[in-house]
Amino acid sequence: MDIFKELIKKLTPFLKSLGFSKKGNSFHLELDKNYGIINFQKSRESTEDVLKFTINFGIYSNVLGQSEYDYNNLSKPEIEQCQWNSRVGAFMPNSPDYWWIINFTDDLNTYTQDLVDNIQNIIIPEINKRLSDEGLINSWLNENNAGTTEIGRFKYLTTLLKIKGDFNTLNHIIETSMQQMKGKPNAKLAIEHLKEIDVTYQS
C-alpha cells in the first residue's frame, strides 16, 4: 500500500466539499481566476514503511501572473508559481517546520482527522484572507508572514497598488522600502522593477 496516495485519497472528499479540485498532490480553489492551493509534499526521507510529509499552501494571483514571464492561463498553477506561499508549520505555535510521520502499521484515520483539523483551522482561514488581490495587498501591508522574499513582496505589492490606482499607498511603500533597501543589492532590482511598471522614483 502506498501510504501517501491512500492519505490523499482519504482527504480528497473533504477538500472537494470545500470547493477544491484535485491535481496530483495539490488541490486548487478558484476565485476570479486567482487560486488558493494546498499541496502535500512528501519528504525524500520517506520509505515504503514510513511516510514523512508536510503541507504547503499558497495564493496565485492571475493579475500578477500576467506580468510574469512564465504566464500560462491554460493550466492550473503549481504551488511553486504562487506569489504568496507558506508551510503549515509557520502558523503553528512557535512556527516550527512541521512534518507528519506515519508508519505503515498506523491507523490512517487518526492522522486524517488531525490533518482535517489543521486544514480547517489554519490553512483555509489563511487562504481565504488572501484569495483576492485586495486580500493579498492587505496581507503584504499588515502581516508579518510575507510568503515571499523582500524583493518579491515589493514587486508584487507595488504592481497591485498601481493597477488598483492607490497611489498614496504606492508612494508610501516605495519611499519606506527604498529606505530599507538602501545600499543593498535589492535596491537596484527594485528600481528596475519600478521602470518596468512605469512608476517614477526620485532617489
Residue pairs with C-beta under 8 A, 6 or more apart in sequence:
1 104
3 51
3 102
3 104
3 108
4 25
4 40
4 42
4 46
4 51
4 53
6 108
7 40
7 51
7 53
7 102
7 108
7 111
7 112
7 115
8 25
8 40
10 108
10 109
10 112
11 112
11 115
11 116
11 119
12 22
12 27
14 116
14 119
15 22
15 27
15 38
15 119
16 22
18 29
18 124
19 29
20 27
20 28
20 29
20 38
21 27
21 28
21 29
21 30
21 76
23 76
25 39
25 40
25 41
25 42
26 37
26 38
26 39
26 40
26 78
26 79
27 37
27 38
27 39
28 35
28 36
28 37
28 76
28 77
29 35
29 36
29 37
29 127
29 131
31 131
31 132
32 62
32 132
33 62
33 73
34 59
34 60
34 61
34 62
34 131
34 132
34 133
35 59
35 60
35 76
35 77
35 82
36 57
36 58
36 59
36 127
36 128
36 130
36 131
37 57
37 58
37 59
37 60
37 77
37 78
37 79
37 82
37 85
38 55
38 56
38 57
38 119
38 123
38 127
39 55
39 56
39 57
39 58
39 79
40 53
40 54
40 55
41 53
41 54
41 55
41 56
42 51
42 52
42 53
43 52
43 53
43 54
43 99
45 52
46 52
46 53
48 104
49 103
49 104
50 101
50 102
50 103
50 104
51 100
51 101
51 102
52 99
52 100
52 101
52 102
53 99
53 100
53 102
54 87
54 88
54 89
54 97
54 98
54 99
54 100
55 87
55 88
55 115
55 118
55 119
55 123
56 79
56 85
56 86
56 87
56 88
57 79
57 85
57 86
57 87
57 88
57 123
57 126
57 127
58 79
58 82
58 83
58 84
58 85
58 86
58 147
59 82
59 83
59 84
59 85
59 127
59 130
59 131
59 135
59 136
59 147
60 77
60 81
60 82
60 83
61 83
61 133
61 136
61 156
61 160
62 73
63 133
63 159
63 160
63 163
64 83
64 156
64 159
64 160
65 71
65 73
65 77
65 81
65 83
66 73
67 159
67 197
70 81
79 85
82 147
83 136
83 147
83 148
83 152
83 156
84 130
84 136
84 139
84 140
84 146
84 147
84 148
84 156
85 147
85 148
86 126
86 145
86 147
87 97
87 98
88 98
88 118
88 122
88 123
89 95
89 96
89 97
89 98
89 99
90 145
91 122
91 126
91 145
92 98
92 122
100 111
100 114
100 115
102 108
102 111
128 135
129 135
129 138
129 139
130 136
130 139
133 160
133 163
133 164
134 164
136 156
136 160
137 157
137 160
137 161
137 164
139 145
139 147
140 146
140 153
140 156
140 157
141 157
141 169
141 173
146 152
146 153
148 156
150 181
150 186
151 186
151 189
151 190
151 193
154 173
154 177
154 181
154 186
154 190
154 193
155 190
155 193
157 173
158 170
158 173
158 174
158 193
158 194
158 197
158 199
159 197
161 167
161 169
161 170
161 173
162 170
162 197
162 199
170 199
174 194
174 199
174 201
177 190
178 187
178 190
178 201
178 203
181 187
181 190
191 201
191 203
194 200
194 201
